[in-house]
Amino acid sequence: MISLDHLVLLTCAVLALYFIVKRRRVAIYLLDFTCYRPPDSHRMPKSMFSEYIQLEDRMDNEGKALQVKIMERSGYSDETYIPLSLTEMPVKRCYSSGLDEASTVIFSAVRDLLERTNTSPRAIDILIINNSVFSPTPSLTAMVINRFGMRSNVMSFNLSGMGCSAGIVSVALARDLLKIHRNSLALVVSTEVLNGNWYTGKNKSMLISNCLFRMGSAAILMSSR
């Protein structure tokens, strides 16, 4: 027959073992990732881009010269891709154009990733999308959930207004959530909608962003299984 002292010691030992196992390090895995590449119809050679800048009547000559100078030093090449809405004269900068761009880059990257990893959309437990300026309603995560038929109880997060750091923050958030929700899958999407960032005024400091971003998106699949 077990004495009360032995029973207390046994209970303490079981509880100690439980908390040790519970607090052990949870391994987080990067399963795969995909990057969106636009079709050639979105390609904008340097000569054509320079011509578009010169024809933009909402910029002064000093601003146009600065724009071309930045473009030449920011890695812009003849193989650079931009949204079709930015190739129109004048530039078509509106909500619908931003929505079309976001849908194109995000849906393509997510679809390619799910197909490559043979993952069902309904297997996704956590969905995180970061985009700095363009933050529509319904949200970008809601668009992805509805487009791919994900579960209604998927944990979704939209990060905006954080600039380039949002990509790292999104991965860190997915890691922390996977540690708590074990045996889960997290889908992280990072993009920047250029249509919402395009600036055509005379403030020179704001012209810089026109040459730093390109059309694209990246999607990664993380797991704690």
C-alpha positions as CSV (number, residue, x, y, z in Angstrom):
1,M,0.0,0.0,0.0
2,I,1.4,3.4,-1.0
3,S,1.9,5.9,1.8
4,L,0.7,9.5,1.7
5,D,4.3,10.7,1.5
6,H,5.1,8.4,-1.5
7,L,1.9,9.5,-3.2
8,V,2.9,13.1,-2.8
9,L,6.4,12.4,-4.2
10,L,5.0,10.4,-7.1
11,T,2.5,13.2,-7.9
12,C,5.3,15.8,-7.8
13,A,7.5,13.7,-10.1
14,V,4.7,13.2,-12.6
15,L,3.9,17.0,-12.6
16,A,7.6,17.8,-13.0
17,L,7.9,15.4,-16.0
18,Y,4.8,16.9,-17.5
19,F,6.1,20.5,-17.4
20,I,9.5,19.4,-18.7
21,V,8.0,17.7,-21.7
22,K,5.6,20.6,-22.3
23,R,8.3,23.2,-22.2
24,R,10.7,21.3,-24.4
25,R,11.8,23.1,-27.6
26,V,9.4,22.8,-30.5
27,A,11.0,22.3,-33.9
28,I,9.7,24.6,-36.7
29,Y,10.3,23.6,-40.3
30,L,10.3,25.5,-43.5
31,L,8.7,23.0,-46.0
32,D,9.0,25.0,-49.2
33,F,8.5,28.4,-50.8
34,T,7.5,29.9,-54.2
35,C,8.1,33.3,-55.8
36,Y,5.7,34.8,-58.4
37,R,7.1,35.7,-61.7
38,P,5.0,37.9,-64.0
39,P,4.4,37.1,-67.6
40,D,6.4,39.0,-70.3
41,S,3.4,41.2,-70.9
42,H,4.4,43.0,-67.7
43,R,8.0,43.6,-68.7
44,M,9.0,47.3,-68.8
45,P,12.4,48.0,-70.5
46,K,14.4,50.9,-69.1
47,S,14.0,53.0,-72.3
48,M,10.2,52.7,-72.2
49,F,10.1,53.5,-68.5
50,S,12.2,56.6,-69.0
51,E,9.9,57.7,-71.7
52,Y,6.9,57.3,-69.5
53,I,8.5,59.4,-66.8
54,Q,9.3,62.2,-69.3
55,L,5.6,62.2,-70.4
56,E,4.3,62.4,-66.9
57,D,3.0,66.0,-66.7
58,R,2.5,65.8,-62.9
59,M,6.2,65.9,-62.3
60,D,8.6,68.8,-62.8
61,N,11.8,68.4,-64.8
62,E,13.9,68.2,-61.7
63,G,11.8,65.4,-60.4
64,K,11.9,63.5,-63.7
65,A,15.7,63.7,-63.8
66,L,15.9,62.4,-60.3
67,Q,13.5,59.5,-61.1
68,V,15.6,58.4,-64.0
69,K,18.8,58.7,-62.0
70,I,17.4,56.6,-59.2
71,M,16.1,54.0,-61.7
72,E,19.6,53.6,-63.3
73,R,21.2,52.9,-59.9
74,S,18.5,50.7,-58.3
75,G,19.0,47.6,-60.3
76,Y,16.2,48.4,-62.8
77,S,16.9,46.4,-66.0
78,D,15.2,45.5,-69.3
79,E,13.8,42.4,-67.5
80,T,12.0,44.4,-64.8
81,Y,8.2,43.8,-64.4
82,I,5.6,46.3,-63.2
83,P,1.8,46.1,-63.1
84,L,0.0,47.0,-66.3
85,S,-1.9,49.8,-64.5
86,L,1.4,51.7,-64.2
87,T,2.1,51.5,-67.9
88,E,-1.0,53.6,-68.8
89,M,-0.7,57.4,-69.4
90,P,-1.7,58.9,-67.1
91,V,-1.0,56.2,-64.6
92,K,-4.2,54.4,-63.5
93,R,-3.9,54.5,-59.7
94,C,-7.1,53.3,-58.0
95,Y,-8.5,50.7,-55.7
96,S,-9.7,48.3,-58.4
97,S,-6.2,48.3,-60.0
98,G,-4.5,47.6,-56.7
99,L,-7.0,44.8,-56.0
100,D,-6.3,43.2,-59.4
101,E,-2.6,43.4,-58.8
102,A,-2.8,41.9,-55.3
103,S,-5.1,39.1,-56.5
104,T,-2.7,38.2,-59.4
105,V,0.5,38.0,-57.4
106,I,-0.9,36.5,-54.2
107,F,-3.2,33.9,-55.8
108,S,-0.4,32.7,-58.2
109,A,2.2,32.3,-55.5
110,V,-0.1,30.5,-53.1
111,R,-1.5,28.2,-55.8
112,D,2.1,27.2,-57.0
113,L,3.1,26.5,-53.4
114,L,0.1,24.3,-52.6
115,E,0.6,22.4,-55.8
116,R,4.3,21.9,-55.3
117,T,3.9,20.6,-51.8
118,N,0.7,18.7,-52.6
119,T,-1.0,20.5,-49.7
120,S,-4.8,20.8,-49.4
121,P,-5.9,24.4,-48.7
122,R,-8.1,23.0,-45.9
123,A,-5.0,21.7,-44.2
124,I,-3.7,25.3,-43.6
125,D,-4.2,26.2,-39.9
126,I,-2.5,29.7,-39.9
127,L,-2.5,32.3,-42.7
128,I,-0.4,35.5,-42.5
129,I,-0.2,38.1,-45.3
130,N,1.9,41.3,-45.1
131,N,1.6,44.2,-47.4
132,S,2.6,47.7,-46.4
133,V,0.3,50.2,-48.0
134,F,-2.6,48.4,-49.7
135,S,-5.0,47.1,-47.0
136,P,-8.4,46.5,-48.6
137,T,-11.7,45.4,-47.1
138,P,-12.4,42.4,-47.2
139,S,-8.9,41.7,-46.2
140,L,-6.2,40.0,-48.2
141,T,-6.4,36.9,-46.0
142,A,-10.2,36.8,-46.5
143,M,-9.6,36.9,-50.3
144,V,-7.2,34.0,-50.1
145,I,-9.5,32.0,-47.7
146,N,-12.5,32.4,-50.1
147,R,-10.5,31.8,-53.3
148,F,-9.0,28.5,-52.1
149,G,-11.8,27.3,-50.0
150,M,-9.9,27.2,-46.7
151,R,-11.5,26.2,-43.4
152,S,-13.6,28.9,-41.7
153,N,-11.6,28.5,-38.4
154,V,-8.2,29.2,-40.0
155,M,-6.2,31.7,-37.9
156,S,-5.7,34.7,-40.2
157,F,-3.5,37.8,-39.7
158,N,-3.0,40.9,-42.0
159,L,0.1,43.0,-41.4
160,S,0.2,46.5,-43.0
161,G,2.0,49.8,-42.6
162,M,5.2,48.1,-41.5
163,G,7.4,48.6,-44.5
164,C,10.0,46.0,-45.5
165,S,10.4,44.6,-42.0
166,A,6.9,43.0,-42.2
167,G,8.4,40.0,-44.0
168,I,10.6,39.1,-41.1
169,V,7.8,39.9,-38.6
170,S,5.4,37.6,-40.5
171,V,7.8,34.7,-40.3
172,A,8.5,35.4,-36.6
173,L,4.7,35.5,-35.9
174,A,4.2,32.2,-37.8
175,R,7.0,30.6,-35.7
176,D,5.6,31.8,-32.4
177,L,2.1,30.6,-33.3
178,L,3.4,27.2,-34.5
179,K,5.1,26.7,-31.1
180,I,1.8,27.2,-29.4
181,H,-0.4,25.4,-31.9
182,R,1.6,22.2,-32.5
183,N,1.1,19.9,-35.4
184,S,0.0,22.8,-37.5
185,L,0.7,24.3,-40.9
186,A,1.3,28.0,-41.5
187,L,1.1,29.8,-44.8
188,V,3.0,33.2,-45.0
189,V,2.6,35.5,-48.0
190,S,4.7,38.6,-48.5
191,T,4.1,41.2,-51.2
192,E,4.0,44.9,-52.0
193,V,1.2,46.3,-54.3
194,L,2.9,48.9,-56.4
195,N,-0.2,50.6,-57.6
196,G,-0.9,52.0,-54.1
197,N,2.7,53.2,-53.7
198,W,3.1,55.0,-57.0
199,Y,3.8,58.7,-56.6
200,T,3.5,61.4,-59.2
201,G,3.9,64.6,-57.3
202,K,6.9,66.9,-56.8
203,N,8.1,65.8,-53.4
204,K,11.5,64.3,-54.3
205,S,11.9,62.1,-51.2
206,M,8.6,60.3,-52.2
207,L,9.8,59.6,-55.7
208,I,12.4,57.2,-54.5
209,S,9.9,54.4,-53.7
210,N,8.8,54.4,-57.4
211,C,12.1,52.8,-58.3
212,L,12.8,50.5,-55.3
213,F,9.9,48.0,-55.7
214,R,9.0,45.5,-58.4
215,M,6.0,43.4,-59.1
216,G,6.1,40.1,-57.2
217,S,5.1,38.0,-54.2
218,A,6.6,35.2,-52.1
219,A,4.7,32.4,-50.3
220,I,6.2,30.0,-47.7
221,L,4.9,27.0,-45.9
222,M,6.0,26.4,-42.3
223,S,5.1,23.5,-40.0
224,S,5.5,22.3,-36.4
225,R,4.8,18.7,-37.3
